[in-house]
Amino acid sequence: MKHLSFFSLSLLFVFSQTVLSQQLSQIEQQIVARVSANNSEAIDYLERVVNINSGTLNLKGVKEVGDEFSKAFESIGLEPSWIEMPEEMNRAGHLFARTPKVASPRGKKLLLIGHLDTVFEENSPFQTFQKINDSIAHAPGGNDMKGGNVIILYALKALSEQGLLKNTQLIVAFTGDEESSGKPLSVSRKDLIDAAKASDIALGFETSTGFNYATVARRGASGWEVETTGVRAHSSGVFSERTGAGAIFEMGRILHEFYQEVKGPDLLTFNPGMMVGGTFTSIDAKSGQATAFGKSNVVAQTATVKGGLRFISEAQKDSARAKMRAIVQRNLPQTTASVRFTDSYPAMPPTPQNQALLQQLNQVSIDLGQGEVFAYDPGKRGAADTSFVAPYVACLDGLGTMGSGAHTPQETVNLKTIEALTKRTAILIYRLLNQ
């Protein structure tokens, strides 16, 4: 059942709402019943938090959404705390919520990851939750990823109402800058990494890629920038021993050789996203805007290209960078070139531990009558906060809401799937806490 039609999926949801699998224990059936009882409240809560603008740079709005979730987590017995970021980082901070500390917690130690911020800043025309029908709502950040946050909250609420979070170690981490991470990363991701080091398993609730898919691997992301220089001279002298090739020809050589020699390994991609060249150039780091001055009868003195690199492992990243450095060093006559790299998101490789987690989720889904769950193609997913904790714990991501159009003014969230996905999450957490 790798691919379900819309009508088959709708029938599956109806069936799963009314018939519980015989594989569920009595306690698990009670958990499922609590999720159903709270579902209408969960959707109302989603509308409330979506209607609070929390664009990454709206620090007040991010904190306000954090306060809403903080009160909700406190009401179900968790201990929330707000972690401020240094003022110069221009980021609001993070919300963490934990079960009360106990000397010997039972089961696995869990880290549940979400984020409070969205790509829609205060000046965006897309600001409010609006139902299209009983299944779909337009919602800025509702799919990416306030819906996933709500799934975490209401799965834990169902467990808390049955007294099933007692004597466990569970940390909820909602970052406030996932869409544009604060720099340096050693500061903005320190608390998340520390939480991972104290945990066994991390579950990420970024938007789902499909009802029967989950994410066991994500590619990492980093930036690269190449600068070339040439001898400024009249174009009649280009290719001469004194003038050489010029900065733009040198840049063209480098990009061509990147394409020929670096491209190839599975899941490795690199993209030159912006290029500027001429006699004089400048790039505004904040706005991304560039200016250039040059003439067709003058050999270019400078050129710059900025791009991104995606990779499935640190070894793959390091190999690609080594090839790029070697290419940059073999210059055309009378030119120089340099390349520099900036790290952003590490890779989350498809480890055996992640695959084992997927099998546990798959069994939960089957026991709920929701069908099998398969690993999603990591080449089709972007980077996320789960990648930062992947070196320390087993990870599973893509457990959030379903929808479409994330990061666009057409973003939607599928309201009909929230209940089923929350049930799946609640049962998975319950089993892990009792493993």
N, C-alpha and C positions, 0 to 999 in steps of 0.2 A: 504494500500500500504506500509506495513512495510518493505517488502523485494523486491527490484527491480533487475531484471536481467540486465546484462551489456547492452544488446540491447534495453531493455525498457528504461533504464536510458539515453542512447544516443538519443533515439527518443524524450524523455522528454525534453532534452536540446535543441534540434532542434526546438521543438514546442515552448518552452519558449522564444527562441530568436526571433521568428517571430510573435507570437500572444500574445498580452497583455490581461490579464484578464479584464473583464468589471468592476471589483471591484476597479481598480486603478483610482485615481483621475487624472485630467489633469496634475497637478504638478508632481505627481508620475510617470506618463508616460514620462514626460520630464527628470526626474531623471534617469529612466531606459535607456532612449535613450543616455544620457551622459555617463553612464557606458559602454554601447556598443561601443560608439565612442572612448572611451579611453582604451578599452581592450587590443589592440595590444601594446600600450604604456606600460600598466601595466605589461605585460609578459616580455617585454624588460627590464623594470625596475627591475623585479624579477631576471632576469639573471644577471644584473649588481651587485645587492647587494649579491647574492649568491656567485659570484666570488671574493668577498672580504672575506678572511678568518676571522671569528670572533669566534673562539674557546674561551671559557670562560677565559682561562688564556692568550690569546693573547690580552692584554689590548689595544694595539695600533689598532688592527683590529676591536675590538668591538667599539672603539671610531670612527673609520673611517666609519663603517656602520651607527653609530649614526649621524655622520655629513651628510651623504647622505640623511637620512630621515629628518634631521633637515632642510636642504635646501628645500626639497620637501614640508614639512609642512608649512614652511614660505611662499612658493610661493602660497599657497592657503589661506593665511590669518591667520594662527595660529601663536602663539608666542612660539618658542621652547626655551628650556633651558637645559643645561647639568649639571647633579648633580654628582659631584665627590665623590668617596668613600675614606676613609682614606687610606694612602699608605700601612699601615701594613695589610690591609685586602686583598691586591693583587687582587682587582677587579676594572674594568674600571670605573664604574658609570652607570647612567641611563639617558635616554632621555625622557623629558616630553615636551609636546606641548599643548597649551591651546588656546581656543578662547579668544579674548580680553575681559577683565572684564567689566561687566555692573552691574548697581545697582540692577536691577530686571530682571534676565534672565527668558525667557519664557520656559514652558515645563519642562521636567525632566532634572536633572543635571546628565550628563553621564560621566563615566570613561571607557575608552577603553584600554584593557591591551594586550600587546605583549611582546616579548623579542628579544634582538639583538644578543645574544650569541648562539652558537651551541655546540654540543659535539665534533666537529671535530677540533682538535688543529692544529697548524702549521705543525706538523710532520705527520699528517694523509695523506695517499696517495689519499684520496678522497677530491678533492679541487674545481672542476669546474662543472658548469652547462652544461649539454649535452643533447640535444633533441634526444630521441629515435625515435619519430615520431611526428605528429602534436598534439598528445594528451598527451604524457608522456615525462617527462624529468628526468634524473638522476640529483639530486641537493643536495649537502651537506647542510642540514639545510633549504632546500627549502620548505619542508613540515612542519618541526618543527624548527622555525616557521616563517621564512621570508615571506612565502606565506601569512600567516595570517596578518602580518604587512602590506603587499601590499594591501590586501583586505581592511584594515582600511583606508589606504591612499587614495585609489581610490574610495571608497565609499564617503569619505569626500570631495574629489575633485569634484565628481559629484554634491554633495550638495552645495559646495562653488560656483561652476560655475553658479548655479541658485540663488545665494544670500541667501541660506537657513540656513546658520550658524550664521547669524546676530542675536544679542541679545539673544544668548544662552550661557550656561555654559557646555563646553565639554573639558575634559582632556584626552589626550593620554599619556599613561605611558608605555614606552618600557624599561624594566629592562635589565641590562647588565650581569646578573649572575643567570638567572633562572635555568640553567642546573647544577650549583654548587653554591648555594647561599653563599654570603659572611657572615662571622660570626664576631660579633654577629648579629643575625637577627633583634634585636632592632635598629640597625643602618642601615643595608642593606635594610630593608623593611619599615623603618619609613616614607619615602616620599610617598610610595604607600599607606600605611594605612592612612596618613594624607589626601591624595587625596580622598580616599573612604569616610572619615568622612565628606568631603565637597560635596559629591555626593549623588544621589538617587539610581542609578543603575550602575552596573559594567557589561560589556560585555567582555568576554575573547575570544581570537582568536587563542588558541592552535589548533593543527591539528584536523580536523573533523574526527569523527568516522564513517561517512557515510552521504550521501547526505540528508537523511531524519531522521537524529538524531542530538540532541543537548544535552548538559550536564547540568543537574540541580543539580547534587551532585558529589562531589569528596571525596575520602577517604583521611584522613590525614596520615602523615608519621612521625615516630619517631624512634630513635635507642635505643637499650638496650644492656647492657654488664653484664655478670655474671662472677664473679671470685670465685674460690673455692681454699681452701688450705687443705692439709692433713699432716700427720706426715711422714717425710721421714725415711724409715726403710727398712730392708731386707724383701723381699716379703714373706718369710716364716712366718712372724708375722702378715700378713694382717688379719683383722677381730678380732685380739686379743684385749683385753681391753686396752692395752697400745698403740697399733698402729692404731686401727680403720680401716676405710674403704678406706682412701686415697682420693685425690682430684678428680681423674677421676671418681671413683664410685659415689662420691657426685654430680659431674656434670651430670652424667647419670641419677641419681635420679631426679634431678631438671628438666632436659629436658623432661623426661618421664611424670612427673607430670604437667608440662606446657601443654603438649599435651593432657593429660587426663582431666585437670581441667579448663584450660583457653580457649581452643578451643571450638567453638560452636556458639556464637552469630553471627547473620547475618552480613556479610561484615567485621568482625573482622578476621584478619590474623596476624600471627607472624612467622618469619622465622629465625632460627639460620644459619647465612650465613658463619661463620668461627669458627673453634674450634682448640685450641692448648693446649697440656698438657704434663706433664712430671716432671722431677726433677727441671729443670730450663727452663723458657720460656721467650720470648720477642716478642713484636709486634711493628713494625714501623708504627706509626699513619699516616704518609704521604703516604707511598707506599702500606700499607695494608699487607706487607709481614711479616711472623712470623717464628721464629726459636724455636726449642725445643731440649733439651737433656734429655735422660732418658734411663733406661734399664729395660728389662722385669723382672729382679729379684729385682727391687727397687720399693717400693710403691710411687706413684706419689705425689709430694709435692704441685703442682699447676696446675690449668687448667683455661682457659678463653674461653668464647664463646661470639661472637658479632653477633647481629641480628637486624632485623627491625620489626616494628609493624605498621599495617595499621588499620584504624578505621574510622567510619562514623560520630562520634560525640565525643566531649570532654568527655561526660559522659561515653561513651563506652571505650575510652582510659583510663580514670581514674579507671574504674572498672577492666580492664585487668591488669593494673599496680598493683592495690591493691592485686589481686590474686597472681601475680608473686612474690610480696614482701613476702606474707605469706608463699608461697612454699619455698622460699629461706631460710627462718628462721628456718625451722624444719630439722636440719642437721643430717646426719649420724654420728656415733661415731667418735670422734677425728677429726672432720672436721669443717670448717667454710665456709660461703658463703656470698657474697654481690651482690647486683644488683644496677645498676645505669641507668638512662634514659636520653636521650638527645632529645630535641624537634627539629623538622625540619619544616614540613608543617602542619598547622592545618586542621581540616576537614571542608568541605563545605557541610552541611546537605541539604537534599531536602525540603526546606521550602515552605510554601504556596506562598510566594512572588516569589520564583524562578519558581514554577509551573505556576504562572500567567504570568510571562515573556515568558515562553515556549509557552503558548497559544497565546500570541501576535505574536511571531515568526511564529507559525503555521499558523495563519491567513494571515500573510504577504506572506508566501510560497504558500498558497492556492490561494491568490489573484494574485500571479505572474504565476499561472498555474504550480507550481513546486511540488505540492502534499503536504501531511501532514508531520509534523515533530514530532518525538517522543523522549521521554526521554531515554538516553542511560544508560545502566547498570553501576552504579558507581564502582562495583566490578571489572570492566574491564578497568578502567582508572587509570592513575597515578596521582600524586599530581601536582599542578601548582600554579602560583602566585595568581590566582583568590581566592584560599583558604584563603589567608591572609586578604582579604577584606570582606569575607563572613559574619563576625559578624556585619558589619556596613551597608551593602547595599543588595538589591536584586541582584542576580547574574545569569548569563547564560554564559556557556563556550562551547568550541568545535565548534566555529563559523569560524574556519580557513579553509585552503585548504584541499582537499582530496589528498591522496597519500598512499604510503606504505613504509615499511622498515625504519621507523624513527630510528635514532641512529645507523644505520648500513651503511656500504659502498654501500648498494643497495637502499638507500633512493630515492624515486621518488616523484614527484609532478604531479598531474593531471591538465594539462593546460586547458583542455576543461571545467572544472567545475568552474574555477576562475570567469568568467563573471557572471554566474548564482548566485554564492554565494555572489559576490560583490553587485549585484542587491538586493538580499535578505537583506544584511546588510544595504545598503543605505536606503531602504524603512523602515526598522525597526527603524533605527536612526531617520529618518525624522518624523515618527509617534510618537516616544517617545519625541522628542523635541517639538512636537506640542500637546502633551497630556494634 
